[in-house]
């Protein structure tokens, strides 16, 4: 098995594993940092970290999922190093917003959605990505980003609202 060969520091096996996952892990990193050069660095650092700690991989989850978690954590660490400010909100400032079924106009492409998400402020983009793309819940997001669960919910709701407005205006502008 290729993982066992990597545990034995087999460079050829490590290169095979790298080639197998590098593109997908670059996409994950780039989704968070929105900078292809930084995403490439993060992806490579994540592989180094994975190979150094591969003995901790216990086959409980697929290797790609284990590696993806490393990439996400490295991406968030990189953002924190850039002194990303995630402002925690007081509970008094939160208001409950009905989370109606969120549907996007069928004429809007996946690329337009991705582009609109990338244009969001980082605090919204991070929470949206972790919640919608990675499937984390608010408690997990709060631990990853060092914010409260309520702040995660607020960022998600506001991010979705802003995203929806961007997509509506882009769709309207594209039609006329």
NUVEXZA-157452 format. One record per residue: residue number from 1; x, y, z of N, C-alpha, C in turn; residue in three letters. Coordinates in steps of 0.2 Angstrom, whole numbers, plus 5000, padded with zeros to 4 digits. Layout:
BEGIN
> resi,n.px,n.py,n.pz,ca.px,ca.py,ca.pz,c.px,c.py,c.pz,resn
> NUM,X,Y,Z,X,Y,Z,X,Y,Z,ala $
...
END
This chain:
BEGIN
> resi,n.px,n.py,n.pz,ca.px,ca.py,ca.pz,c.px,c.py,c.pz,resn
> 1,5004,4994,5000,5000,5000,5000,5004,5006,5000,unk $
> 2,5002,5011,4996,5006,5017,4995,5007,5021,5002,unk $
> 3,5003,5021,5006,5003,5024,5013,5009,5021,5017,unk $
> 4,5009,5014,5017,5014,5011,5021,5021,5013,5018,unk $
> 5,5022,5013,5011,5028,5015,5008,5030,5022,5010,unk $
> 6,5025,5026,5011,5027,5033,5013,5029,5033,5020,unk $
> 7,5026,5029,5024,5028,5029,5031,5036,5026,5031,unk $
> 8,5038,5023,5026,5045,5020,5026,5049,5026,5022,unk $
> 9,5047,5032,5022,5050,5037,5018,5052,5036,5011,unk $
> 10,5048,5032,5008,5049,5030,5001,5048,5036,4996,unk $
> 11,5053,5040,4994,5052,5046,4990,5047,5045,4984,unk $
> 12,5048,5039,4980,5044,5038,4974,5036,5037,4976,unk $
> 13,5035,5034,4982,5028,5033,4984,5025,5040,4986,unk $
> 14,5030,5044,4990,5027,5051,4992,5026,5055,4986,unk $
> 15,5030,5054,4980,5028,5058,4974,5022,5056,4971,unk $
> 16,5021,5049,4971,5014,5047,4968,5008,5049,4972,unk $
> 17,5009,5049,4979,5003,5052,4983,5002,5059,4982,unk $
> 18,5008,5063,4981,5008,5070,4980,5004,5071,4973,unk $
> 19,5006,5068,4968,5003,5069,4961,4996,5067,4961,unk $
> 20,4994,5062,4966,4987,5060,4966,4982,5066,4969,unk $
> 21,4985,5069,4974,4981,5074,4978,4983,5081,4977,unk $
> 22,4988,5083,4974,4990,5090,4974,4985,5095,4971,unk $
> 23,4982,5093,4965,4977,5098,4962,4971,5099,4966,unk $
> 24,4969,5094,4969,4963,5095,4974,4964,5099,4980,unk $
> 25,4970,5098,4983,4972,5101,4989,4974,5108,4987,unk $
> 26,4976,5110,4981,4978,5117,4979,4971,5120,4979,unk $
> 27,4966,5117,4976,4959,5120,4975,4956,5122,4982,unk $
> 28,4957,5117,4987,4955,5118,4994,4958,5124,4997,unk $
> 29,4965,5124,4996,4969,5130,4999,4967,5137,4996,unk $
> 30,4966,5137,4990,4965,5143,4986,4958,5145,4988,unk $
> 31,4953,5141,4989,4946,5143,4991,4947,5147,4998,unk $
> 32,4951,5145,5002,4952,5149,5008,4956,5155,5008,unk $
> 33,4962,5155,5005,4966,5161,5005,4965,5165,4999,unk $
> 34,4962,5163,4993,4961,5167,4988,4967,5170,4985,unk $
> 35,4972,5166,4985,4979,5169,4982,4982,5163,4980,unk $
> 36,4983,5162,4973,4986,5156,4970,4993,5154,4973,unk $
> 37,4997,5159,4973,5004,5158,4976,5004,5156,4983,unk $
> 38,5000,5159,4987,5000,5157,4994,4997,5150,4995,unk $
> 39,4992,5149,4990,4988,5142,4991,4993,5137,4989,unk $
> 40,4998,5138,4984,5003,5133,4982,5008,5132,4988,unk $
> 41,5010,5137,4991,5014,5136,4997,5011,5132,5002,unk $
> 42,5004,5134,5004,5001,5130,5009,5000,5123,5007,unk $
> 43,4998,5122,5001,4998,5115,4998,5004,5111,4999,unk $
> 44,5010,5114,4998,5016,5110,4998,5018,5109,5006,unk $
> 45,5017,5115,5010,5018,5114,5017,5014,5108,5020,unk $
> 46,5008,5108,5018,5003,5103,5020,5005,5096,5019,unk $
> 47,5008,5095,5013,5011,5088,5011,5017,5087,5015,unk $
> 48,5021,5092,5016,5027,5090,5021,5025,5089,5028,unk $
> 49,5020,5092,5030,5017,5091,5037,5014,5084,5037,unk $
> 50,5010,5082,5032,5007,5075,5031,5012,5070,5031,unk $
> 51,5017,5071,5027,5023,5066,5027,5026,5065,5033,unk $
> 52,5027,5070,5037,5031,5070,5043,5027,5067,5049,unk $
> 53,5020,5068,5048,5016,5065,5053,5011,5059,5051,unk $
> 54,5014,5056,5045,5010,5050,5042,5009,5044,5047,unk $
> 55,5013,5044,5052,5012,5038,5057,5006,5039,5061,unk $
> 56,5003,5046,5061,4997,5047,5065,4991,5045,5061,unk $
> 57,4992,5044,5054,4986,5042,5050,4984,5035,5052,unk $
> 58,4978,5034,5054,4976,5027,5056,4971,5024,5052,unk $
> 59,4970,5026,5045,4965,5023,5041,4958,5024,5043,unk $
> 60,4956,5028,5048,4949,5029,5051,4945,5033,5046,unk $
> 61,4948,5037,5042,4945,5041,5037,4949,5040,5030,unk $
> 62,4947,5041,5024,4951,5041,5018,4957,5046,5019,unk $
> 63,4962,5044,5016,4968,5048,5016,4967,5055,5014,unk $
> 64,4963,5056,5009,4962,5063,5006,4958,5067,5011,unk $
> 65,4953,5064,5015,4950,5068,5020,4955,5070,5025,unk $
> 66,4959,5066,5027,4964,5067,5032,4969,5073,5030,unk $
> 67,4971,5073,5024,4975,5078,5021,4972,5084,5020,unk $
> 68,4965,5084,5018,4961,5090,5017,4961,5094,5023,unk $
> 69,4960,5090,5029,4959,5094,5035,4966,5097,5037,unk $
> 70,4972,5094,5035,4978,5098,5036,4978,5104,5032,unk $
> 71,4976,5103,5026,4976,5109,5021,4972,5115,5024,unk $
> 72,4966,5113,5026,4961,5118,5029,4965,5122,5035,unk $
> 73,4967,5118,5039,4971,5121,5045,4976,5125,5043,unk $
> 74,4981,5123,5039,4986,5127,5036,4984,5133,5033,unk $
> 75,4978,5133,5029,4976,5139,5026,4973,5144,5031,unk $
> 76,4970,5141,5036,4967,5146,5041,4973,5149,5045,unk $
> 77,4978,5145,5047,4984,5147,5050,4987,5153,5046,unk $
> 78,4988,5152,5040,4991,5157,5035,4987,5164,5035,unk $
> 79,4980,5163,5036,4976,5169,5036,4977,5172,5043,unk $
> 80,4977,5168,5048,4979,5171,5055,4985,5175,5055,unk $
> 81,4990,5172,5051,4997,5176,5051,4996,5182,5047,unk $
> 82,4992,5183,5043,4991,5189,5039,4987,5194,5043,unk $
> 83,4986,5192,5050,4982,5196,5055,4975,5197,5052,unk $
> 84,4972,5192,5050,4965,5192,5049,4961,5194,5055,unk $
> 85,4957,5199,5055,4953,5201,5061,4946,5198,5060,unk $
> 86,4944,5193,5065,4938,5190,5065,4934,5193,5071,unk $
> 87,4930,5198,5070,4927,5202,5076,4921,5198,5079,unk $
> 88,4922,5196,5085,4917,5193,5088,4911,5198,5090,unk $
> 89,4905,5196,5089,4899,5200,5090,4896,5198,5097,unk $
> 90,4894,5203,5101,4890,5202,5107,4883,5199,5105,unk $
> 91,4881,5195,5109,4874,5192,5108,4869,5197,5107,unk $
> 92,4869,5203,5110,4864,5208,5110,4864,5211,5102,unk $
> 93,4870,5211,5099,4870,5213,5092,4867,5208,5087,unk $
> 94,4866,5202,5089,4864,5197,5084,4856,5198,5084,unk $
> 95,4854,5197,5078,4847,5196,5077,4845,5190,5073,unk $
> 96,4840,5187,5074,4838,5181,5071,4835,5182,5064,unk $
> 97,4838,5179,5059,4836,5180,5052,4833,5174,5050,unk $
> 98,4827,5174,5047,4824,5168,5044,4829,5165,5038,unk $
> 99,4831,5159,5039,4835,5156,5034,4831,5152,5029,unk $
> 100,4827,5156,5024,4823,5153,5019,4827,5148,5015,unk $
> 101,4823,5144,5011,4827,5140,5006,4831,5145,5002,unk $
> 102,4837,5143,5001,4841,5148,4997,4842,5145,4991,unk $
> 103,4839,5148,4986,4840,5145,4979,4843,5151,4974,unk $
> 104,4847,5148,4970,4850,5153,4965,4847,5152,4958,unk $
> 105,4846,5157,4955,4844,5157,4948,4847,5152,4944,unk $
> 106,4843,5148,4940,4846,5143,4936,4851,5146,4931,unk $
> 107,4851,5152,4929,4855,5155,4924,4862,5156,4926,unk $
> 108,4863,5156,4933,4869,5158,4936,4874,5152,4936,unk $
> 109,4880,5152,4934,4884,5147,4933,4888,5146,4940,unk $
> 110,4891,5140,4940,4895,5138,4946,4901,5143,4947,unk $
> 111,4904,5145,4941,4910,5149,4941,4908,5156,4944,unk $
> 112,4902,5158,4942,4899,5165,4944,4898,5165,4952,unk $
> 113,4896,5159,4955,4895,5158,4962,4901,5158,4965,unk $
> 114,4906,5154,4963,4913,5154,4966,4916,5161,4965,unk $
> 115,4915,5165,4960,4918,5171,4959,4915,5176,4964,unk $
> 116,4909,5176,4965,4905,5180,4970,4907,5178,4977,unk $
> 117,4908,5172,4979,4911,5170,4985,4918,5173,4986,unk $
> 118,4922,5172,4981,4929,5175,4982,4929,5183,4983,unk $
> 119,4924,5186,4981,4923,5193,4982,4921,5195,4989,unk $
> 120,4919,5191,4993,4916,5192,4999,4922,5194,5004,unk $
> 121,4920,5198,5009,4925,5199,5015,4927,5192,5017,unk $
> 122,4934,5192,5019,4936,5185,5022,4932,5182,5027,unk $
> 123,4930,5186,5032,4926,5183,5037,4920,5179,5035,unk $
> 124,4917,5182,5030,4911,5179,5027,4913,5173,5023,unk $
> 125,4918,5174,5019,4920,5169,5014,4923,5163,5018,unk $
> 126,4926,5164,5023,4929,5158,5027,4923,5154,5030,unk $
> 127,4918,5157,5033,4912,5154,5036,4908,5150,5031,unk $
> 128,4907,5154,5025,4903,5151,5020,4907,5144,5017,unk $
> 129,4913,5145,5016,4917,5139,5013,4917,5133,5018,unk $
> 130,4918,5135,5024,4918,5129,5029,4911,5126,5030,unk $
> 131,4906,5130,5030,4899,5127,5031,4897,5124,5025,unk $
> 132,4897,5128,5019,4894,5125,5013,4898,5120,5009,unk $
> 133,4905,5121,5009,4909,5117,5005,4911,5111,5009,unk $
> 134,4913,5112,5015,4917,5107,5019,4912,5103,5024,unk $
> 135,4906,5106,5025,4901,5103,5029,4902,5104,5036,unk $
> 136,4906,5108,5039,4907,5109,5046,4901,5113,5049,unk $
> 137,4899,5111,5055,4894,5114,5059,4897,5120,5062,unk $
> 138,4892,5124,5065,4894,5131,5068,4899,5130,5074,unk $
> 139,4898,5124,5078,4903,5123,5084,4910,5122,5081,unk $
> 140,4910,5118,5076,4917,5116,5073,4920,5122,5070,unk $
> 141,4916,5126,5066,4919,5132,5063,4921,5137,5069,unk $
> 142,4917,5138,5074,4919,5142,5080,4926,5140,5083,unk $
> 143,4927,5133,5083,4934,5131,5086,4939,5132,5081,unk $
> 144,4938,5131,5074,4943,5132,5069,4945,5139,5069,unk $
> 145,4940,5144,5069,4942,5151,5068,4943,5155,5074,unk $
> 146,4941,5152,5080,4942,5155,5086,4937,5161,5087,unk $
> 147,4931,5159,5085,4925,5164,5086,4919,5160,5089,unk $
> 148,4914,5164,5091,4909,5160,5095,4904,5157,5089,unk $
> 149,4900,5152,5092,4895,5149,5087,4890,5154,5084,unk $
> 150,4888,5159,5089,4884,5164,5086,4887,5168,5081,unk $
> 151,4893,5170,5082,4897,5174,5077,4897,5170,5070,unk $
> 152,4898,5163,5071,4898,5159,5065,4892,5160,5061,unk $
> 153,4886,5159,5065,4879,5159,5062,4878,5166,5059,unk $
> 154,4880,5171,5062,4879,5178,5060,4883,5179,5053,unk $
> 155,4889,5177,5053,4894,5178,5047,4891,5174,5041,unk $
> 156,4888,5168,5043,4885,5164,5038,4879,5167,5035,unk $
> 157,4874,5169,5039,4868,5173,5037,4870,5179,5033,unk $
> 158,4874,5183,5035,4876,5189,5032,4880,5188,5025,unk $
> 159,4884,5183,5026,4888,5181,5020,4883,5179,5014,unk $
> 160,4878,5174,5016,4873,5172,5011,4869,5177,5008,unk $
> 161,4867,5182,5013,4863,5188,5010,4867,5192,5005,unk $
> 162,4873,5194,5007,4877,5198,5003,4879,5194,4996,unk $
> 163,4880,5187,4997,4881,5183,4991,4875,5183,4986,unk $
> 164,4869,5182,4989,4863,5182,4986,4862,5189,4982,unk $
> 165,4863,5194,4985,4862,5201,4982,4867,5202,4976,unk $
> 166,4874,5200,4977,4879,5200,4972,4876,5196,4966,unk $
> 167,4874,5190,4967,4872,5186,4962,4866,5188,4958,unk $
> 168,4861,5191,4962,4855,5195,4959,4857,5200,4954,unk $
> 169,4862,5205,4957,4864,5211,4953,4868,5208,4947,unk $
> 170,4872,5203,4948,4876,5201,4942,4871,5198,4937,unk $
> 171,4866,5194,4939,4861,5191,4934,4857,5196,4931,unk $
> 172,4855,5201,4935,4851,5207,4932,4856,5211,4927,unk $
> 173,4862,5212,4929,4866,5216,4924,4868,5212,4918,unk $
> 174,4868,5205,4918,4870,5201,4913,4864,5201,4908,unk $
> 175,4858,5201,4910,4852,5201,4906,4851,5207,4902,unk $
> 176,4853,5213,4904,4852,5220,4901,4858,5223,4899,unk $
END
